[in-house]
Amino acid sequence: MPMPTEERVSQLLAGLVERRGFDLEGVEISTAGTRVDAQARVQVTVDRDTSDLDALASLSTELSELLDDAGEFGETPYLLEVTTPGIDRPLTADRHWRRARGRKVRVTLREGAQPPERSATFEARVGALIGDSVALVLGGRRDPHRVTVPLADIATAVVQVEFSPPGARELELAGGVVPGRPAPGQEDAVAVDDAAQHPGTPNALSESVTASDSPTEGIVE
């Protein structure tokens, strides 16, 4: 039986993910092993406004059951990993910008766009999303000041990992951090990798995430 496509699995899971209050950010399928004993790895990336380990664990169990019932993988064993996006994921949609408020990003403007300062590539702290533009706080702790940049002028924007909290004025100009999201410099509790294996194969049990009948494997960042 051929392996289902990522598009097919996305279509299969999208409804349940949405009903549970998450956004489906992507599905990746890969295989390991020989043709005889191959195992599939299905990574499902989801996100929502607030971080909730219990909700993510429950969603993982439900998605595993949904895939089992659909029988898309036939006799091929698979490992399902349900994860939230990493801290350093690129911002490509309006909801990404809204959820990243208060975080530091590395921005590269498109060719021909007028930079707010000297360089077309710079670091800034994300402020409020206003229509088709986003407020960005430049200057860091020493000289924080806010500018507005059209989203159409931004070629790439990637959230940066921080090891210390920002200045109070810098964060104030950004409008603070979205409620339910970790503060900058406290990323240790942001993302959860929640894995549930196909029935018949022993599962690994995490210290941080458990499910009664379907133990899960988790990594908390």
Buried (B, 14 or more C-beta within 10 A) or exposed (E): EEBBEBEBBBEBBEEBBEEBEBBBBEBEBEEEEEEEEEBBBBBBBBBBBEBBBEBBBBBBBBBBBBBBEEEBBEEBBBBBBBBBBBBEBEBEEEBBBBBBBBBBBBBBBEEEBEBBEEEBEBEBBBBBBEEEBBBBBBBBEEEBEBBEBBBEBBEBBBBBEBEEEBBEBBBBBBBEBBEEBBBBEEBEEBBBBBBBBBEEEEBEEBEBBEBEEBBBBBBBB
